[in-house]
Structure formats: structure tokens, C-alpha cells
Amino acid sequence: MKNLLIILIFSLLCFNCKSPEARMPESVQSGSFLKASAERNKKLNEREHEQIQDIINSNPEKDYIASESGFWYYYNTKIENDTIQAQFGDVVDFTFDVSTIEGDEIYANTNKTYIMDKEELFTGLREGLKLLKPTETATFIFPSQKAFGYYGDEHKIGTNIPLICEVTLNTITQKND
């Protein structure tokens, strides 16, 4: 009887301590959302590039420059002799107009003071300001990913809107080291 009791206790311990086996997932769709998103973005980029090329081709009198950052621009007013350009931490004062690439005005004659790379400003404009010298004016064409992208500006600019910005850099106040 004693042996039977020991075997019974041992059996209960062995069978009760067994953990349940892991269940395998029924279906896995890894990457399908990312692939679909990448395809949408490629199509959006192609469509915007075509629209921008149409603008450039319809204005052959303008000397458009393709930036390394993925936007296009031309100088309305170019200063040849001044070599100062905005650097990290410099305070720039500029005036700008913003419109859609169809020509619908969004913001007109807006003045802004900005500390280079230390404050919020959409990518394309931040990079464009670094190209300008004081009193220069340039017109930039920004694809949506260089403008406000998917989110817009939460005011007047919607989702995935390419922009045309005419920017005049009024002054640069260099940071004090």
C-alpha cells in the first residue's frame, strides 16, 4: 500500500507539472501592409515628379536647379558677391508665399524669424534657406515628402500636397560662438 501511494503521488506530480504546448498562429501576413504602403508612396512620388516636370517644362525661361535634397528651385534675385549663408544656430528672417503646384495660394507674404536647425520648419524650406544669401529670392518646388507630407500643416495644407514657395531671405544674424 505504501508503494502504491508513492507511485500515485509521483504520477500526479509528473502529469500535473506538464505545461501546455504553444499554439502556432493560424495565418501570418508579414510585410503586406508595408509592401502596400511602399507601392502607394512610389505611385505618389511618380505622379508628383510628373507634375513638377510639367511645370519646369512649361517655364523654359526659368533656370531650374535640382537640389541634392530632392526639390527644384530657381533664383528670382541672385546675389553674386555676398558669400554669407545661414549655418546651424544662425537666426534668419525671411518672407515667403506658399501655393499649391496648381497655383492656389495658401499663405501670402508671411514673415518669419527662424533659428537654423533648432526650431520646427518643414524639411524642404529648412534646406532651401541654407542655399540663400541675404536679399536673395528663390522659388522652390517641393514634392510633398519635402513639404508637409502625410500630415499636412493641420491648418491650410492637406495630406500629400506638393508646394511652390517663393522665399526672400531678408537677413542672417550669425550665432555668437
N, C-alpha and C positions, 0 to 999 in steps of 0.2 A: 504494500500500500504506500509505503514511503517512497519507493522508486517511481510508482505511478504518479504521485503528487509532484515529484521533481520533474518528471518528463512533461507533465501537463503545464507546469509553471514555465519551464523552458520553452515549450512550444508556443505558449501565449506571448511570451516576450519576443520571440523571433518573428512571429507573424504580425504582431501589433506594431512593431517598430518600422515596418516597411513603409517608406514614403511613396506617395502616388507618383506615377511616371508623368513626365512633362508631356503636355499636349502639343502637337505640331500645328502651326497655323494652317487654316484651310486654303487661303489664297494669298499670294504676295504679289503686289504690283509695284515693285521698287522702281523709282525713277520715272514713272509715267507722267506725273504732274510736272516734274522738271523738264522732261522732254517736250511736253506740250507748251510749256511756258517759253522755252528756248525757241521753239518754232514760231510762236506769236511774236516774240521780240525780233527775230530775224525778218519776218514779213513787215513789221512796223518800221524797222530800220531801212529796209529796201524801199518802201513807199516814201518815207521822209527823204531819203537820199535822192530819189527821182524828182520829188517836188523841189528840192533845193537846186538840183542841176537844171531844172526848168527855169528857175529864177535867174541863175547865173547865165544860162544861155540866152535868156531874153534881155539881158543887160550887157551886151558885149563892150560897151563903153567903160564899164567899171572893171578895174583891175583886181579881181578877187584873188585872195590868197588863202590857201588851205592851211590851217594851223596843224601843228603836230598833235593837238589835243582832240581833233575831230570836229571842228567847226570852220566856217568860212568867214572872211571879212574883207573889207576894202576901206581905204582911208578917204574920208571926205576932206579932211585937212591934215596934212602931214608936215611935221617939223623936222627938218634935216639936221640942224645944228645943235640942238639940245640933246644931251646924252642921258639925262636923268630918267630913270624908270622906277616904278614902285617895287620895293622889296618887302620882305617879311617884316611886319611891325610898323611900316610907314602908314601915315594917315593920308588917305586920298579923298578929295572932294570931287564929285563928278555929277553930271546931269545926264539923264537918259530918257529915251522914249522906248516903249515896248509895243510891238504889234504882232499879230499872227502872220504867218507867211502868206496868207491871203490878203493881208493889208488891213485887217480890222484892228483899230487902235485899242490898246488895253490900258497902258499908262502913258501919260504925256508930260513932258517937261518936269520930270521928277528929279529933285536934287537929293543927294545922299552923301554922307561922310562915312567912311569905312576904314577900319584898321586892317591892313592886308593880312589875310590868313589867320586872323584872330577873332573874326566875327562871322556870323552866318551870311552867306551870299551864294547864289546858285553857281555851280561849277564853271559854266561857260563864261559868265560875266567876271568871275574872280580871275580866271586865266586871261581873259581879254584885257582887263585893266593892266595886267603886267606887261602887255605889249605897247601900251600907250605912253606918250610923253606929255607933259603939261601943255595944255591948249590944243592938243590933237583931238580930232573927232574921227570915229570909225563906225562903220555899220557892220554889225555881226549877224550872221545867220546861225542859230543854234538848233541842232536837232533836239528832240525832246529829252534825250538822256543827258544832254549837256545843259538843259534848261531846268524845268521843274519835274520832269519825269512822270512817273506814275501818280504821284500825289497832287500835283499842281501846287499852287501857292495858297490854297484854302480861301482865296478871295475871288479874283477875277480870271485866273488862269486854270484851265481844267486839266484833265488827265492826258498825258502824252501829246502835248501841244508844242510843235517846233516854233521858235520865236525869231523875230528880227528886232534887234536892238541897236539904236543909234546912240552912241555914248561919246560924251565930251569930257575928257579928263581936265578939270579946272586947275587943281593944284595937288602937289605932293609935298607933304611935310615929313621929312626924314626923321626916323626914330633917333632918339639920343642914346648912344651906347653907354 
